[in-house]
Amino acid sequence: MLYSRPDCRLCEEMKAELRRAKTRRKTVLTEVNIAADPDLERQYGQSIPVLTINGRLAFKGRLSTAEFERKFSRLTEGEI
């Protein structure tokens, strides 16, 4: 899940890196606009983008395609 907001340069950079990533498993990225939810806005504020994998914090701010591929593989290991 990607927590972001409209007009966020770092969010767009993270989405571009995620589009380049190659994973062995099919992935579905769910994007959540924190500006539409006051609780999420309070929780994340300026600390976006935030990417979780299987409900676990994986990245904040920036990531590289290679970093994502390694962490995604590790956090989804053993899933069917």
C-alpha angles and dihedrals in degrees: 000000000000117000109202145131135229118276093022110144094197090049091054091048091052092049090051091052091048091052089055094050121109117209131176090229128059109257132204117199115209112197120204121198104217091194088070094058121055092203092053090044089056092044098048105019107156093349094097148166097048121177122196126190117201089348094305124116106253107163141005124193105346139016137171125227091246093050091050093048092052095046094043090053092048096046095047097040113133095019119131 
